[in-house]
Amino acid sequence: MHPAISIIITLACLGMIILLSAWGVKTKKLSGELARKVVHVGMGLICMSFPWLFDSVLAVQLLGAFAIITLLVIRITKLRKSVGTALFSIERLSIGELLFPLAVAWLFTLSWEQPILYCISLLLLTLADTAGALAGSKFGKATYQTTAATKSCEGSIAFLITAFLCTSLPLYFFTGLSIGLILFLAMSISLFSMAVEGASGHGLDNLLIPIGSFLLLDYYIGLSDHLIMIRSLVLLALLCMLLLTRRMHTFDGGATLTSMLFGFAAFALGGIPCLLAAVLVFLRHIMTQKFMHDKYVITHSLNTIVAIAIPSLFWLTLGRGEVIDYTIAQFAFISTLSLIIAMLHAGTQKHMQRDSASLVHALILSMVVLSTVLLIDVPLVYTLPTIMLAMPAARFYYYWAETSTSHHPRNWLKLALLAMLCSAVATFPYLL
């Protein structure tokens, strides 16, 4: 079939779904939230046909661009109150409808000649996300807070179960993988996508779930059975650890799920030494909360985890991409966390309005995390720049952080920038 004809047929079907859903909202046969999900599922099921409907990546990219422009026009014009009522009748801020066609076009490009992986990733976005939203809105009682919204455990469980089925059934019927491997793959993908959905907001999951799930599937299928099993069990163990210690840490729901993803990324990209370094930073948080006076205790959102994850995982991605030596990347990750834990200690002193940054304690914490380099093949002399930078970095952050807004994203941005700069200085001599 000619690409132009395929595009016309697809646009006609998508337009019909939007118009029918808008009619359902106007006649009060559908609620605004239900209408959004009808459009969401309808668009997803139509897009499932793309591997057989299109034989050109460019055609899908053009279709995605046209869909984004059309939806944007509907959003910012008077059409919002007519044909756009199915998408824009709810009050919360969301750009999910704009990210959906972007995600589909990007996913189709990445998964060219891998239709099963394309369909699984799209099923997670289409069915699992919808099941979670509907279950949460109807049965949700045990809620948890994220930066963007309040979500429910019931919704997350429904998402997890549906995601497991959306992954395991296609793999079972359309691949030659063993049952054991399929089960571990499905467990990993469903836990990962549930965490992404729970931690993200404003419709960002429409992009992060399909792209992240595809990349994870594509990477996992090339691994041996026992490596997939180990990674799956580590992901499950991290979630259990965070849930079992929920009364000991002050992470909200979004931060808890993001922490799981960070720990999993540290292990998947850097192995046991990097995972251990990340766990030590988490244990420091627990110990700090245990001895902190109640009046100083604050709830941490995913901003905290992101500020720690970005500068540290940056080095591991360079290592995996073979931009730098893999062992140096592991060292740089550990060095970054070593500097971060020193700065976090100084920031805590500032938050509690202490006169001192407690630099000696900051240095000790830094060296504890840095000791995990003993598990990798790196000369101990590599650690000297990090040790020398720990106290100056902690002291600088102590004066740079703002007491009145100690939990404000601005402070976490400062932490991330300073960690990136200091880790680059500590690692630079060994990159030459």
Number of C-alpha atoms within 10 A of each C-alpha: 9 11 16 12 12 17 19 12 13 19 16 11 15 18 15 14 20 23 18 16 27 27 19 18 22 17 10 10 13 17 17 22 17 19 26 24 22 21 24 23 20 18 21 22 16 13 22 22 13 21 20 9 18 19 15 15 18 14 17 26 18 13 22 22 15 15 19 18 12 12 17 15 14 19 19 9 11 11 13 18 16 17 20 21 24 30 28 22 18 14 7 10 11 16 15 19 21 22 19 25 25 21 22 28 22 18 23 28 16 17 20 14 12 12 16 17 24 26 27 25 28 27 23 29 30 28 20 27 27 22 22 27 22 18 18 22 15 10 12 17 13 11 15 14 17 22 17 16 14 13 25 21 19 21 27 26 17 21 30 26 18 22 30 25 19 24 27 22 15 16 22 15 9 9 11 9 14 11 12 11 19 23 21 21 25 24 23 26 30 25 26 26 28 28 25 22 25 28 27 22 21 14 18 19 25 28 20 18 24 27 23 18 26 22 15 15 20 15 11 17 14 9 11 10 17 11 12 20 19 13 19 21 15 19 24 17 14 20 20 13 12 18 15 11 11 15 10 16 22 18 24 19 26 28 26 26 27 26 27 25 23 22 23 25 19 26 19 18 20 24 15 15 22 31 21 18 25 25 17 19 21 17 14 16 18 17 12 16 17 13 8 12 10 9 7 11 15 12 10 20 24 22 20 21 21 18 21 26 23 15 24 29 24 15 28 29 19 16 20 15 11 11 12 15 15 19 16 21 26 29 25 30 29 33 32 34 26 33 32 32 28 31 31 22 25 28 28 20 17 23 19 16 13 12 9 11 24 20 20 12 14 24 24 17 24 29 20 14 27 22 17 20 23 12 11 15 11 14 9 10 7 18 20 10 17 25 19 12 19 28 24 17 23 28 19 15 25 25 13 14 23 16 18 10 11 17 18 16 15 14 21 20 16 15 26 21 15 21 27 22 14 21 26 17 14 23 22 12 10 11 10 5
